[in-house]
Amino acid sequence: MPEVNTHVAELPSATSGHPGEAAFFDVDNTLMRGASLFHLARKMYQKKAFTLRQACGFAWKQAKFILRGENLDDIHSVQNSALTLAAGIQADFVAQVGQEVYDEMIESKIWPGARALAEQHLRVGRKVWLVTATPIEVAQVIASRLQLTGALGTVGEIEDGAYTGRLVGEILHGPAKAVAVQALAEEHGLDLDGSWAYSDSYNDIPLLSLVGHPVAINPDSKLRRHARDHNWPIYDFRAGRRAATLGLRAATVAGAVYGLWRGFSRMRRH
């Protein structure tokens, strides 16, 4: 597995009734509906941080990502586009935008069922961490607003207060999440056999397999099969069990692209 260098944002937590136990939540399509990075990009376009052409190019990569499902080539393509757009942007500006994105776009897309699971872990004294490929600035805002313990996220390099367009370490995706959580467990003395992990993606099986209590939330077809084969719990908070089929995926992508075009066009006129 690759070595991962991620920033950790941690918040104060209550005295634990389950010492050493924790719960780890993926963000996109697990804790919230859709992709958090997409909302960040849309908001930054609204703030005139980059052009309509750049935003549409990024949105198209995101659309292919949704339509075809996750694979490493698509992840790197989206990552490279995001890094290119971020180069030269002030870090303080992105932190401010992250707060606005949560209030205006992300908060309403948090799955109530996933939030209830996180809150239940907190109530019994477990620490709850987000583990996501989304930028740490956004992950930290989500963790703070939901009063979670902290976040592990992808880190962009900053020099003289601005992003360079390069990463610090690896994008936090797939096996890299398991590496990061293992390192966190060693640092904080966590009992992974007594801990929980939640994800929607087959790519997160290394993370899910790392803990004693893996759970599939809104799983893609490969993760659903794997979860059934291994008797893992499955929670689906979507309207229907077939939400991950190709036909509905295509309809969802078409609607998202049309909605994006309408939103961008409206902002452009204003």
C-alpha positions, -999 to +999 in steps of 0.1 A: +000+000+000+012+035-007+025+058+020+000+085+028+006+119+043-027+135+053-037+164+076-057+154+106-082+178+121-094+168+156-120+183+178-126+178+216-145+146+224-165+134+254-151+109+279-152+075+262-175+047+274-157+025+249-120+033+253-100+029+221-130+023+199-138+046+170-161+049+139-148+059+105-171+074+079-165+080+042-182+112+030-194+112-006-225+090-010-220+076+025-225+105+049-240+129+022-257+126-011-234+133-040-198+146-042-186+173-018-159+184-042-184+191-069-202+216-046-169+232-037-161+237-074-195+252-081-192+276-052-157+287-063-169+294-098-196+315-082-169+334-064-151+339-098-121+318-087-120+302-122-138+304-155-169+287-168-149+267-193-127+253-165-157+246-143-175+227-171-144+207-179-142+197-142-180+189-141-177+166-172-150+146-154-172+144-124-201+132-146-180+104-161-170+095-125-207+092-115-217+073-147-189+047-148-184+044-111-151+048-093-118+037-108-083+050-102-079+067-136-110+087-131-100+096-095-067+109-107-083+128-136-107+146-112-078+152-088-056+167-114-083+190-126-090+201-091-053+208-084-049+228-116-079+249-107-066+254-071-031+266-081-025+301-069-057+304-048-053+316-012-058+290+015-078+314+037-102+319+008-108+282+004-114+278+041-141+306+039-157+290+009-158+256+027-180+272+054-203+286+028-205+254+008-216+235+039-243+260+048-257+264+013-252+230-003-239+202+019-260+205+051-292+196+032-276+166+016-264+149+048-283+115+050-303+116+082-297+079+087-259+082+084-259+112+107-279+092+133-253+065+132-225+089+138-244+105+167-251+071+182-214+063+182-207+097+199-234+091+225-218+059+237-184+074+238-167+064+206-147+088+186-160+095+151-137+104+122-144+113+086-120+096+061-124+110+027-106+119-006-123+154-004-100+183+005-092+185+042-106+220+043-141+207+034-138+176+055-128+196+085-159+219+082-182+189+079-167+173+110-169+205+130-205+212+120-216+177+129-195+178+161-175+148+152-140+140+165-121+149+134-113+143+098-087+128+075-086+143+041-066+150+010-041+178+015-030+204-011+004+219-007+005+255+004+033+280+000+031+317+010-005+312+019-016+299-016-020+265-031+007+253-054-013+228-074+006+199-058-005+174-032+011+167+002+013+129+001-013+109-018-050+114-026-069+098+003-087+071-018-090+033-018-061+016+000-047+049+011-076+053+035-067+021+053-030+032+056-041+066+071-065+050+096-039+024+106-015+053+113-042+072+132-049+041+153-013+037+162-010+074+171-041+074+193-041+039+206-073+029+189-087-007+190-095-014+153-110-048+161-136-030+182-141-002+158-165+005+129-162+018+093-188+029+068-186+034+031-206+032-002-177+021-024-160-012-033-127+008-034-130+012+004-129-025+011-093-022+025-107+003+051-138-017+058-117-049+063-094-031+087-120-029+114-141-054+134-174-039+123-176-030+086-209-016+073-219-008+037-240+023+033-257+030-001-233+005-016-224+002-052-231-032-068-196-047-061-196-036-025-232-049-020-221-084-033-190-083-011-210-073+019-235-101+014-208-126+009-191-116+041-223-110+061-216-073+066-246-051+075-260-030+046-279+003+051-295+019+020-308+054+026-316+061-011-352+061-024-348+027-041-325-004-040-317+000-077-303+035-074-269+023-085-280+007-118-267+020-151-300+034-163-306+055-132-270+065-131-273+079-166-305+097-158-288+111-127-258+123-146-279+139-173-299+157-146-268+168-128-251+182-159-283+200-169-287+214-134-251+225-134-255+242-168-286+260-156-269+271-124-238+283-141-258+301-168-279+318-142-248+330-123-232+341-155-261+364-164-259+379-129 
